[in-house]
Amino acid sequence: AHVIFCFKAMSSFSAVGLFALITSLLLQQYSSVSGPEQIHISYGYDPAQMFIVWSTDVESTSILHYREPAKEHAWHNVTGESWKFTKGNPKGLQFIHRVNLTGLTPGSFYSYQAESNGIKSQEYNFTAMRTDTEFRPQFLVYGDMGQKHGGYIMPQLREEVKNPLITAILHVGDFAYNLNSEGGRIGDQFMNTIQDIAAVRPYMTTVGNHEAHYNFSHYRNRFTMPTTEESPFWYSFDIGLIHFVSYSTEVYFFPPESDAEKQIAFLERDLALANANRNVRPWVIAFGHRPMYCSSIAEQDCGKVKSIVRKNLESIMYKHGVDLIIQAHEHSYERLWP
């Protein structure tokens, strides 16, 4: 069976959302400069790794302090890398810091603090990826969440991540509306808004059409996923009984055309390996931004007889028996069993 989900965008507006936005702007205006902000984590290339990424307004050190509280009181220090991010970001924070934390014990609980310019963040916690298949992971899944009109959902998301059963978050494209808006300031505000959840649960993403500005520079710089050198737009990971694969629908709408061919080659390899491993992980779940099917009356690709996304991806998903596809883009909720 093949099921396709199209998740509703976080586009409603409320007085609570307005208050949260104004408060966020006021706090940001008077916050300490130079210290870490916009902290978020994501799975690494294997279960013993975790990426930790943050931003600062000046060039400074990239130090991560971490420990496993159940086993030790002393903190370990790791120095990461940083780079200057200016393309399409003239008014945003321009220094991105990243640490690839390695040598973690799968399933263990860790505490950490990011440090730049001698200023430490508050202490956050995460659980390293589990490698066993005896548990049932739970996920927060959404797409098309903006800063100005999506803030109302943040109190609920903050409550959700208090549940230790929530394993990770999947954001299926379209961030902030837009990450590059106001010279990058909206992107900074959005990344600070999600920090409470993204700093404690792996925030796994896929690219959407709203990230296309400046050749996807904000997506390329702000998010680190376990991708290959070939492209930052597709990757996969295993957790529990599931093999996840993230792909880009934008390769069919923006140059270069060669990316579309490279992605299909990646999907062929990745899904073939996933099928060979069905005895261990029987579920294969894919997620990408634009849907292949929808009942929208608007002139969207998914509603056309000759859908570009469907033409390029439907056959390979059927060929490899993908069990579930999660998609966003349409600001409505549908689930289909084609």
N, C-alpha and C positions, 0 to 999 in steps of 0.2 A: 504494500500500500504506500501511496505517496501523498503527503499532506503538505499544503503550502499555507503559511501564516502571513498575513499582512497586518502589522501592528499599528494601532492608532497613534497618531502624533500627539505630543504633549503641547497642545496649542490653546487650551482654554485659559481664560484670564480671570483673576479675582482680586479683591481688595487685599487679601492675604499675600498674594503674589506681588502686588505693588509695594506693600509694606516691606516685604523681604528684599525686593530689589533696591528700594531707597536706603534701607539699613545697610545693605551690602556695599552700596556706593559710598555712603558716609564713612563706614568702617575702613574701606579701602583707601579713602582719601587721607586718613590720619594714621594708617598702619605704619609700622616700622619699615623703613626702606632697607634694601640690600639683603634681607633674610629670605629663607625659602618660602615659596607659596606655590599654589597650583599643584600640590603633591598628588601623584597618582601612581599606581602600581599595575603591572601586567605580568602574565606568565612569561617565562623565558623559554629557551630552546629545549630544556629538559626539566623534569620535576624538581631538580635540585637548584633551580635558578628562579630569580624574580627580578624584574626590572623596576627600579624606582626612579621617577622622573620629577623634576621640579623646575621652577623658574625664579630668576632674580632680576633686579633692575640694573645691576652693575656686574661687571666681570669679577668673579670671585671663586673661591674653592668649592669643590664638589665632594663633600665628605658625608659618609653615612655611618652612623653608630647603630649597632644592632646587637641583640643577644637573644638567647633562648631562655626565658625566665624560669622555666621548670628545672633547668639544669645548672644555670650559672647566674651570678650577680654582676660579674665584670662585663663591660661593653667591648665589642670588637669594632675596629675602625677600618673602613674601606674608602679609598679615594677613587672617584669616578672620572668622567670626562664632561666637558662643557663645550658649547659652541655658540656663536652669535647668530641670531635669527632676525634678519632684516627684511627679507623679500615679502612685500605686502604687509609689513608689520612696523610701520614707522613710529607709531605711538604706543605700541604694546611693550611689555617686558621683553628684552631682546637676548637674554642669556638663558639657555636651556642647559640643565644639568642632568646627567644620567649615570646611575650605578647599576651594573649587572651583578647582582648579588648571587654568588655561587656557593656550592658546598652545603646547601641546606639539606636538612633531613626531611624527606617527604612526609607530609602530614603533621609536622611539628609547628608549634605556635611560637611566633617571634615578635619582639618589640623592636622599634627602630625610631631614629630621629635623623632628619636631614639637617645638614649644617652648611651654610655659606657665609663668608665674610665674618666668621666668628659668632654668628647668630644661629641658634638651634631652633628647629621646629618643635612643636609639642610632640609627645610620644604617641606613636600609632602602633597598631598591631596587625599582623596577618598570619594566615596559616599557609604553609607551603603546600603545593599541590600534592594530593594523595595519589598513590600509584595503584592501590588495590581496587578491586571491583566489587567490594562487599558493601559499599555505601551508595546512597541515592542522592546525588548532588541536586541542589535547587539553584535556580538562576533568576536574576532580575533582568527582564528583556524589554527593550523599548527602542524606538527610533524617532527621528525628527523632534528632538527636544531642544527648544530655544531657551535663551537666557531670559528675555523679557516676559514671555508668555508660558514658560514651562516651570517657573520657579514655584508655582503652587504645589507641585507634586513632590518637591524636595523633602518637606517634613515627613511624608509617607515613606519615601525612600530611606531616609535616615532611620526611621523606625524599623524598616525591613532588615537593614544590615545588622541590627542588634541581634537578629536571629542567627545563631551559629550555624544553622543548616544552610543558609545562603552562601553558596560557594563562590560565585563570580557574577559579574554584570556584563551583559552583551548590549552594546549600543550600536544599532544597525544603521549607521549613517545619518548625516545631517545634524550638525552640532551648532548650537548658539544662535544661529541665524543673524550674522554669520561669524565664524571665527575671525575673519579679516575685517569685520565692520568697525567703523570709527578708528581705522588705522591699527586694528588689533586689540583695542581696548575691550570690545565685547567678548572677544576670545578669552582675554585674561579674566574678565568677570565670570564667564561661564566656567572656566577651569577652577576658579576659586569656589564657585557655587557647588560643584560636584566633589570638591576635595574631601568633605566629610564621609562620602561613601567610596570614592575612588582611591583613597589612601588606605583603606582597610579591606577592600575586596578587589581582586584583579579586574580591571576595567578593559574588557576586550572589545575591540572596535572593528568596524568596516567603513570604508569611505562612501560618502554620498555625493550627490550632485552639488550641494551647497558648499562643498569643500574644494570645488574646482578652481577657484580664483588663484591667480599667480601660480598656475601649474601645481595646485594642491599643496602649496608650500606650508600652510598652517597644519594640515593633517600630517604631512611628512615630518615636520619638526616637533609638533606637540605630542604626538603619540608614538610609542615604540611597541611594536608587536614582534612576535617570534618569526619574522619573515626572513627570506633569503636575500642575498645581495641582488638578486634578479629584479625584485620589485618590493615596495613597501605595502602593496595592495592585496596580497593574498598570503595565506598561511594556514596551518592546521595545528591542532593539539588534541590530546587524548585525556579524558577524565572520567573516572567511573566506568560505566558501560558504554560510553559515548565517544565517538570520533567526531570532532568539530572541524569544519573547514570554512574559512572565511574567504570570500571572493569579491571582486569588484565588478559592478555593473557599469561603471563609468568608462571602462576601457572601450565600450561600444559607442560612446558619445563624444569622447575627447581624444585627441592624438596623444602618442603615436599609435597607429594601427597595429604595429608589431606587438604591443602589449596584449592585445586580444589573443593573438596566436600563442604568446608565451603563457598566458593564463590557462588556455585550453590544454597545453602540454602539461602544465603543473597539475591541473585537475585530473587529467588522465592518469598520471603517475600516482598522485595522492589517493585517489579513490580506488584504484586497483589495489594498492597496498592495504587500504582500509577494508576492502572486501576479503582480502586474504586473511585478515585478522578478525573476522566476524565471530569466530568461536570465543574470542576474548572480549571484544567490544562489538556487540551485535547491532548497535544503533549508529547510523551515520547521519549527522545533522549538518546542513549547510546554511550559511547566512550571508546575504548580500542586500544591497539597498533597494534597488528598483524591482518591483514584482513582475512575474511573468504573466499573471492573470489578475484581473480585477473587474468589478462591475461598475466602475466609475463612469459617469456620463461625460466627464471632462475629456479633453483631447490628450489623454495620457497614453504613453506607449503600451501599457499593459491592457488597454481597452481596444487596441487595434487588431484587426485580423492578422496583419503582418507585423507583429510585435518584434522589435529588434532584440530585446532581451530574450524573449521566448525562442526566437530563431536560433540564437547562439548558444543557449544554455539548456533548453528543455531536453534535447536528445542525450546529452552527456549525463544529466541527472537521472534519466530513466535507464540509460545503459548500465550505470553502476548501482542502481537500486537505492538511491538516496531516500532515506525514510521520511525526513522532515526538512522543509526549507523555510527559514524565517526571513521575512522581507519587510520593508517599511515604505517610505515615500508617499503612498496614498494616505491622506489624513482621515482614515476610516479603519474599521476593524473588520476583517474577513478571514475565514478559514475555509479552505477548499480541499476537496478530495477528488482531483481530476481523473 
